[in-house]
Amino acid sequence: GAGVSQSPSNKVTEKGKDVELRCDPISGHTALYWYRQSLGQGLEFLIYFQGNSAPDKSGLPSDRFSAERTGGSVSTLTIQRTQQEDSAVYLCASSSLAGGAYNEQFFGPGTRLTVL
Amino acid sequence: LAKTTQPISMDSYEGQEVNITCSHNNIATNDYITWYQQFPSQGPRFIIQGYKTKVTNEVASLFIPADRKSSTLSLPRVSLSDTAVYYCPPKTAYGNNRLAFGKGNQVVVIP
């Protein structure tokens, strides 16, 4: 009965470095979402996966951001050449499937990224 | 995606009923109204969802007027553990169900 897990829980990096953030969704959940929460802000949608495909990438803020999902399970969000404005908590959520009225999203604890 | 607006912060005493209102001025016909709760250093947690009228579950009630331009989350007899930020993102009933969170409403329960 494990929930959504994310790693690392905290990541401190230097400006210009690349980072990878990992999300393990609930087993069997086909829909996976990445959100970002900056200090004092609400959650901002980044990208949505259905299986291994990403039909909605409209929230990715720049081409430095990319994400992939393999085996319909684990997802990795990669930020290249990090900037200080990338500092935020990155949250992953999964649901049993998208497109239904009653499919709630289950969130992980997030990865706090700090870019120095 | 429809935007939501909420008051920023509110205090309440333990044991009282707390009502939090959210505006959904641009809500679409196919949108459901969902409410999430977020504790510090945790991801949001689903509380309740509705389309119109009233929905009740074991933790909260949700009131949605006929025009659906607002919704009110009611928490009966709050405890200190209900101190959290509450969000009311609309959710489309089809498509990818992405959630459009606003800034949320900080509820602080005072002993």
Interface residues (C-beta under 8 A of the other chain):
Chain A: V4 A31 Y33 Y35 G40 Q41 G42 L43 E44 F45 Y48 Q50 P55 D56 G59 L91 C92 A93 S95 A98 G99 G100 A101 Y102 N103 E104 Q105 F106 F107 G108 P109 G110
Chain B: Y32 T34 S41 Q42 G43 P44 R45 F46 Q49 Y51 Y87 A93 Y94 G95 N96 N97 R98 L99 A100 F101 G102 K103 G104
